[in-house]
Amino acid sequence: MKEYIKHWLTEFGFQLSQLQMTLVMVAVIIVISLLIHWLFHKVMVKVVDKMTRQSRHLWRAILFEKKLFSRLALTVQGIIIFIQINLWLNPETTLFIWLQTLTLLWITLFLLLTAFSLVDGFGYMAREHKRTRNLPIQGFLQALKLVFMVVAIIFMIAVVVNKSPTLIISGLGAMAAVLMLVFKDPLLGFVAGIQLSVNDMLRIGDWLEMPSYGADGDVIEIGLTTVKVQNWDKTITTIPTYALISDSFKNWQGMSESGGRRIKRAIYLDVTSVKFMDDELMERLKQASLLAPYLAEKSEEIAAYNQQNKFNMELKINGRRLTNLGTLRAYLVNLLKNHPDIHQGMTLMVRQLAAEDKGIPLEIYAFTNTVVWAKYEQIQSDIFDHIYAVISAFDLRIHQSPGSADVRFFQEAMIQPSSHKESNTAAEVDGEQPADSART
């Protein structure tokens, strides 16, 4: 082809030197490349863009938005330029070697960017799809990009030094230790990502709690080396991906999917306020609709038991008796069973724990029928507001440590009698009768 053009120019009277002929060939390459560039980017890419925008298929729009076709067009242009260099230029010239090297680097670079566009498009489609939306695939995609990049760099080095890529790869064996050190976090993160995905341990959108890293919130991104958690105070905590395998963390997603959130809180009762039920307290509590059936049934059961065993009921330690604490437990169980916001299909109980120096813990253990945080806290607060308000109806007292106001009250109570006594003594010494004695 080169000789044909040279012969054609000679017929028209153009006698060109070797250098001039080379410049003509370079001009031909540039003109053809510009024509191809115009054809690809001004015609074909616009046609594809129009077809994509009219298409209802999500994958077409995503791939075009990720610049796949424009990068693929630039890759093809590089291949065409490479073919032209071999057609028009003399392989023995330095220009041929330089242009061929630059073209191969061009092809490798845009081939790498094309692969990146494919990976990004696949990741976007996975995030948009309902089944794969919460899967931790971001780490896999980043690892795939890293592999593509390493391969491209090796090929580029081989092109520049004019050596076989296999020779470069074999030489990397001596650098394995260095590479392991440099890529330690990506490798650990990649392995951790596989374990998280295979065992379905964590997904985007899960509520993760990891106190060792100060994380307590929603997972917003699972990457190759890091996991980002948006805490409830809207701060962002970054956790190494491999830490989720080496350390322990709590995933609250099971609670969210169950439809119920646990209430587990205790009130502390004063031990000295616990007593047997007397007739006055019994009659007063029978008026409570939640307690009337329980008290009637329990009273008959206890009376029959005591009569059967012929206990002397004048002594309180004989036989069975109702206590105000046990009656309170029965009342709270009935309260929870009739509460519209308590999940009746999950564990529900009111239990007494071992007594402590703070009193007797009476624990409420139940589940709300909502997992919404604000609603859950409202339900829990309403229940305990009611409990604190009705405690006195059972002749029970909440244990509370003395505060500063209580201490001052005791101090004043101790000071006032002694001051009064000293004033009376002083009056007697002066020959006066105390005011109280005079009134007497």
DRENTORVEX-693964 format. One record per residue (C-alpha): residue number from 0; residue in one letter; chain; y, z, x. Coordinates in steps of 0.5 Angstrom, whole numbers, plus 500, padded with zeros to 3 digits. Layout:
<atoms>
   num   residuo   cadena    py    pz    px
   NUM         A        A     Y     Z     X
...
</atoms>
This chain:
<atoms>
   num   residuo   cadena    py    pz    px
     0         M        A   500   500   500
     1         K        A   505   502   506
     2         E        A   503   495   509
     3         Y        A   504   491   503
     4         I        A   511   494   502
     5         K        A   513   493   509
     6         H        A   511   485   508
     7         W        A   515   485   502
     8         L        A   521   487   505
     9         T        A   520   483   511
    10         E        A   520   477   506
    11         F        A   527   479   504
    12         G        A   529   479   511
    13         F        A   529   486   512
    14         Q        A   526   488   519
    15         L        A   525   495   519
    16         S        A   524   500   525
    17         Q        A   518   505   524
    18         L        A   523   511   523
    19         Q        A   527   507   518
    20         M        A   520   505   514
    21         T        A   518   512   514
    22         L        A   525   514   511
    23         V        A   524   509   506
    24         M        A   517   512   504
    25         V        A   520   518   503
    26         A        A   525   516   499
    27         V        A   519   512   495
    28         I        A   516   519   494
    29         I        A   522   523   492
    30         V        A   524   517   487
    31         I        A   517   517   484
    32         S        A   517   525   484
    33         L        A   523   525   480
    34         L        A   521   520   475
    35         I        A   514   525   474
    36         H        A   519   531   474
    37         W        A   523   528   468
    38         L        A   517   525   464
    39         F        A   513   532   465
    40         H        A   519   537   463
    41         K        A   524   533   459
    42         V        A   519   529   455
    43         M        A   512   532   455
    44         V        A   514   540   455
    45         K        A   519   538   450
    46         V        A   513   535   445
    47         V        A   509   541   447
    48         D        A   514   546   445
    49         K        A   515   543   438
    50         M        A   508   542   437
    51         T        A   507   550   439
    52         R        A   513   552   434
    53         Q        A   510   548   428
    54         S        A   503   551   430
    55         R        A   501   558   426
    56         H        A   496   559   431
    57         L        A   499   565   435
    58         W        A   495   563   442
    59         R        A   499   557   442
    60         A        A   506   560   442
    61         I        A   504   566   447
    62         L        A   502   561   452
    63         F        A   508   557   451
    64         E        A   512   563   452
    65         K        A   509   565   458
    66         K        A   511   559   461
    67         L        A   504   556   462
    68         F        A   505   549   461
    69         S        A   512   548   465
    70         R        A   508   552   471
    71         L        A   502   547   470
    72         A        A   507   541   470
    73         L        A   509   543   477
    74         T        A   502   544   480
    75         V        A   501   537   478
    76         Q        A   507   535   481
    77         G        A   505   538   487
    78         I        A   498   535   487
    79         I        A   502   528   486
    80         I        A   506   529   491
    81         F        A   500   531   496
    82         I        A   497   524   494
    83         Q        A   503   520   495
    84         I        A   504   523   502
    85         N        A   497   521   504
    86         L        A   499   514   501
    87         W        A   505   512   504
    88         L        A   506   516   511
    89         N        A   502   516   517
    90         P        A   498   521   518
    91         E        A   499   522   526
    92         T        A   506   523   525
    93         T        A   509   530   525
    94         L        A   513   529   518
    95         F        A   506   528   515
    96         I        A   503   534   517
    97         W        A   510   538   515
    98         L        A   510   535   508
    99         Q        A   503   536   507
   100         T        A   503   543   509
   101         L        A   509   545   504
   102         T        A   506   541   499
   103         L        A   499   545   499
   104         L        A   503   551   499
   105         W        A   507   549   493
   106         I        A   501   547   490
   107         T        A   498   554   491
   108         L        A   504   558   489
   109         F        A   505   554   482
   110         L        A   497   555   481
   111         L        A   498   562   482
   112         L        A   503   563   477
   113         T        A   499   559   472
   114         A        A   494   564   473
   115         F        A   499   569   472
   116         S        A   501   566   466
   117         L        A   494   565   463
   118         V        A   493   573   464
   119         D        A   499   575   461
   120         G        A   498   571   455
   121         F        A   491   573   454
   122         G        A   494   581   455
   123         Y        A   499   579   450
   124         M        A   494   576   445
   125         A        A   490   582   446
   126         R        A   495   587   444
   127         E        A   497   583   438
   128         H        A   490   583   436
   129         K        A   488   589   431
   130         R        A   481   590   435
   131         T        A   483   590   442
   132         R        A   490   593   441
   133         N        A   489   600   443
   134         L        A   484   598   449
   135         P        A   486   600   456
   136         I        A   486   592   458
   137         Q        A   492   593   462
   138         G        A   489   595   468
   139         F        A   484   590   468
   140         L        A   489   584   468
   141         Q        A   493   587   473
   142         A        A   487   588   478
   143         L        A   485   580   476
   144         K        A   492   579   478
   145         L        A   491   582   485
   146         V        A   485   578   486
   147         F        A   488   572   485
   148         M        A   494   574   489
   149         V        A   490   576   495
   150         V        A   486   569   494
   151         A        A   492   565   494
   152         I        A   495   569   500
   153         I        A   489   568   504
   154         F        A   489   560   502
   155         M        A   496   560   504
   156         I        A   495   563   511
   157         A        A   489   558   512
   158         V        A   494   552   511
   159         V        A   499   555   515
   160         V        A   495   556   521
   161         N        A   490   550   520
   162         K        A   484   554   519
   163         S        A   478   554   514
   164         P        A   479   560   509
   165         T        A   472   562   510
   166         L        A   474   564   517
   167         I        A   480   568   515
   168         I        A   476   572   510
   169         S        A   471   573   516
   170         G        A   476   576   520
   171         L        A   478   580   515
   172         G        A   472   585   516
   173         A        A   475   588   522
   174         M        A   481   590   517
   175         A        A   477   593   511
   176         A        A   479   600   513
   177         V        A   486   598   513
   178         L        A   486   594   507
   179         M        A   482   600   503
   180         L        A   488   605   506
   181         V        A   493   600   503
   182         F        A   489   599   496
   183         K        A   487   606   495
   184         D        A   490   607   489
   185         P        A   489   600   486
   186         L        A   482   601   487
   187         L        A   481   608   485
   188         G        A   485   606   479
   189         F        A   481   600   477
   190         V        A   474   604   477
   191         A        A   478   609   473
   192         G        A   480   604   468
   193         I        A   473   601   468
   194         Q        A   470   608   466
   195         L        A   476   610   461
   196         S        A   474   603   457
   197         V        A   466   604   458
   198         N        A   466   611   455
   199         D        A   472   610   450
   200         M        A   476   616   453
   201         L        A   483   614   452
   202         R        A   487   608   448
   203         I        A   494   606   448
   204         G        A   497   611   442
   205         D        A   493   617   443
   206         W        A   496   624   444
   207         L        A   494   626   451
   208         E        A   495   633   453
   209         M        A   495   634   461
   210         P        A   498   641   463
   211         S        A   497   640   470
   212         Y        A   501   634   470
   213         G        A   506   636   465
   214         A        A   504   631   460
   215         D        A   504   632   452
   216         G        A   505   626   448
   217         D        A   503   619   446
   218         V        A   500   614   451
   219         I        A   504   608   452
   220         E        A   501   604   457
   221         I        A   495   604   461
   222         G        A   496   601   468
   223         L        A   492   599   474
   224         T        A   495   605   478
   225         T        A   498   609   473
   226         V        A   498   612   466
   227         K        A   505   613   462
   228         V        A   505   618   457
   229         Q        A   512   619   453
   230         N        A   512   627   451
   231         W        A   515   630   445
   232         D        A   521   631   448
   233         K        A   522   623   449
   234         T        A   521   624   457
   235         I        A   516   620   461
   236         T        A   510   623   465
   237         T        A   507   618   470
   238         I        A   499   620   471
   239         P        A   495   617   476
   240         T        A   489   613   473
   241         Y        A   484   616   477
   242         A        A   487   623   475
   243         L        A   484   622   468
   244         I        A   477   622   471
   245         S        A   477   627   477
   246         D        A   481   632   472
   247         S        A   480   634   465
   248         F        A   485   632   460
   249         K        A   485   633   452
   250         N        A   485   627   447
   251         W        A   488   629   440
   252         Q        A   486   623   437
   253         G        A   479   626   434
   254         M        A   484   630   430
   255         S        A   488   625   428
   256         E        A   483   621   426
   257         S        A   479   627   422
   258         G        A   485   627   417
   259         G        A   486   635   418
   260         R        A   489   639   423
   261         R        A   487   646   425
   262         I        A   491   653   423
   263         K        A   488   658   428
   264         R        A   493   664   428
   265         A        A   492   672   427
   266         I        A   497   677   424
   267         Y        A   496   684   427
   268         L        A   495   690   422
   269         D        A   497   697   424
   270         V        A   490   701   424
   271         T        A   493   707   421
   272         S        A   495   703   415
   273         V        A   487   702   413
   274         K        A   484   706   408
   275         F        A   480   706   402
   276         M        A   482   703   395
   277         D        A   484   709   390
   278         D        A   485   708   383
   279         E        A   493   706   383
   280         L        A   492   701   388
   281         M        A   486   698   385
   282         E        A   490   698   378
   283         R        A   496   694   381
   284         L        A   492   689   385
   285         K        A   487   687   379
   286         Q        A   494   684   376
   287         A        A   493   679   381
   288         S        A   490   673   379
   289         L        A   487   671   385
   290         L        A   484   678   386
   291         A        A   482   680   379
   292         P        A   475   676   379
   293         Y        A   473   679   386
   294         L        A   475   686   384
   295         A        A   471   686   378
   296         E        A   465   683   381
   297         K        A   466   688   387
   298         S        A   467   694   383
   299         E        A   461   693   379
   300         E        A   456   691   385
   301         I        A   459   697   389
   302         A        A   458   702   383
   303         A        A   451   700   381
   304         Y        A   449   701   389
   305         N        A   452   708   389
   306         Q        A   449   710   382
   307         Q        A   442   707   385
   308         N        A   442   711   391
   309         K        A   445   717   388
   310         F        A   451   718   393
   311         N        A   456   724   392
   312         M        A   462   720   391
   313         E        A   466   726   392
   314         L        A   466   725   399
   315         K        A   469   719   402
   316         I        A   464   718   407
   317         N        A   458   717   402
   318         G        A   456   710   399
   319         R        A   460   704   399
   320         R        A   468   703   397
   321         L        A   473   698   397
   322         T        A   478   698   403
   323         N        A   485   695   403
   324         L        A   483   691   409
   325         G        A   477   688   406
   326         T        A   481   686   399
   327         L        A   486   683   403
   328         R        A   481   678   407
   329         A        A   478   676   400
   330         Y        A   485   675   397
   331         L        A   487   670   403
   332         V        A   480   667   403
   333         N        A   482   665   395
   334         L        A   489   663   397
   335         L        A   487   658   402
   336         K        A   481   655   397
   337         N        A   487   654   392
   338         H        A   492   652   397
   339         P        A   494   644   395
   340         D        A   495   643   403
   341         I        A   489   646   406
   342         H        A   483   641   407
   343         Q        A   477   644   403
   344         G        A   472   640   407
   345         M        A   473   643   413
   346         T        A   472   650   416
   347         L        A   476   655   412
   348         M        A   475   663   413
   349         V        A   479   669   415
   350         R        A   476   673   420
   351         Q        A   477   680   423
   352         L        A   477   680   431
   353         A        A   476   686   435
   354         A        A   482   691   435
   355         E        A   487   691   441
   356         D        A   493   696   443
   357         K        A   497   691   438
   358         G        A   493   693   432
   359         I        A   487   689   428
   360         P        A   488   682   429
   361         L        A   486   678   422
   362         E        A   486   671   424
   363         I        A   487   665   419
   364         Y        A   482   659   421
   365         A        A   483   653   416
   366         F        A   485   646   417
   367         T        A   491   642   413
   368         N        A   490   636   410
   369         T        A   495   632   414
   370         V        A   496   631   421
   371         V        A   503   630   421
   372         W        A   506   635   426
   373         A        A   513   637   422
   374         K        A   509   637   415
   375         Y        A   503   641   419
   376         E        A   508   646   421
   377         Q        A   511   647   415
   378         I        A   505   648   411
   379         Q        A   503   653   416
   380         S        A   510   657   416
   381         D        A   509   657   408
   382         I        A   503   660   409
   383         F        A   505   666   414
   384         D        A   511   667   410
   385         H        A   507   669   404
   386         I        A   502   673   408
   387         Y        A   508   677   411
   388         A        A   511   678   404
   389         V        A   505   681   401
   390         I        A   502   685   406
   391         S        A   506   691   403
   392         A        A   502   690   396
   393         F        A   496   692   400
   394         D        A   499   699   403
   395         L        A   498   695   410
   396         R        A   503   695   415
   397         I        A   504   690   420
   398         H        A   504   692   427
   399         Q        A   510   691   431
   400         S        A   512   694   438
   401         P        A   519   699   438
   402         G        A   525   695   439
   403         S        A   531   697   443
   404         A        A   534   699   436
   405         D        A   528   703   434
   406         V        A   529   707   441
   407         R        A   537   708   440
   408         F        A   535   711   433
   409         F        A   530   716   436
   410         Q        A   535   718   441
   411         E        A   540   719   436
   412         A        A   535   723   432
   413         M        A   534   728   437
   414         I        A   541   729   440
   415         Q        A   544   730   433
   416         P        A   540   737   431
   417         S        A   541   740   438
   418         S        A   548   738   438
   419         H        A   548   742   431
   420         K        A   545   748   434
   421         E        A   550   748   440
   422         S        A   556   748   435
   423         N        A   553   754   431
   424         T        A   551   758   437
   425         A        A   559   757   439
   426         A        A   561   759   433
   427         E        A   557   766   433
   428         V        A   560   768   440
   429         D        A   567   767   437
   430         G        A   566   772   432
   431         E        A   566   766   426
   432         Q        A   560   765   421
   433         P        A   557   758   421
   434         A        A   559   754   416
   435         D        A   552   754   413
   436         S        A   552   761   413
   437         A        A   559   762   410
   438         R        A   557   758   404
   439         T        A   550   762   403
</atoms>
